[in-house]
Structure formats: structure tokens, C-alpha cells
Amino acid sequence: MSIVDSTTDKMVCYCYGLRESDIRQSMQLHGCRELSAIMSCSGAGTGCTACHRRIQDVVDQQAIEACHIDTPTDNARPLLG
């Protein structure tokens, strides 16, 4: 179990008390990549439904992070072959 800083771990689903880290954990453990799958896996979004946009924001951010490719810095030297 990891310790998560509650000041940066935003509340996503107030009905069920689920934070961003809970959504990300469901995505990682169950392979959830869509709102409907996250709702089934974690219960998030199945109460009042006001959090659907926040859940989708987490999904979108996770996708961006998964596709992130490090670019060389200005100080990087080319590889010599």
C-alpha cells in the first residue's frame, strides 16, 4: 500500500469517497480505460453522476502520461555510432 498525499490526491467521486489515486489504481489493476469500465470496477460515478467529467479527466491524463516520450534536453549529446 502506498502513502498518498491527500493535498495533491484530489477527490473525484464524493458519493463514494474515491480520490484520483483510487481511479488510477482501478485503471492499473483492472485495465479500465473508459468511464463505463471504471464505474463497473470501482463504483465511481454510479451515485449522483456529477463526477463523470472528473473521472474522464483522470482517464485522459493517464493516457497522456502513458504516451509521453521524453525529448532530449538542450544539453543532450548525440550518440556516436
FENSUL-V683414 format. One record per helix or strand. SS is the DSSP state (@ for helix, = for strand). FROM is the first residue (numbers start at 1). TO is the last residue. If there is no record, write none. Layout:
BEGIN
<<SS FROM TO> <SS FROM TO>>
END
This chain:
BEGIN
<<= 11 13> <= 18 19> <@ 20 30> <@ 35 42> <@ 52 67>>
END
